[in-house]
Amino acid sequence: MNRRTHKDDILIGPNNWITFISLEGRHSDAVCVDYYLEEVWPFLAKLETLCVAGCCGFDAFDFTTDAVIEALKDEDPGILGHAFDQVINHDTRIGIICHSKY
């Protein structure tokens, strides 16, 4: 498989992709994660090496294993763990309005 076949997917390694899931017609199922990105932005910024998010969105980030391992070297695992735990256990009853600055 090549990049053209995986046009909207996120490359995470050689021949490994996170498959794009369309929210067309399902926007009510979307979860606003911008609130949670605040804590992990320094980590994510280290992955923003291929372009800038304002231009290329997720394609600006290098989510390959080697890039993630390198970016994690100086990060506090407690802060990242807490932030990712919040996203995973997101309570949809919390009214968070999404105003992305990323």
Secondary structure, 3 states (H helix, E strand, C coil): CCCCCCCCCEEEECCEEECCCCCCCCHHHCCCCHHHHHHHHHHHHHHCCCCCHHHHHHHHCCCCHHHHHHHHCCCCHHHHHHHHHHHHCCCCCCCCCCCCCC
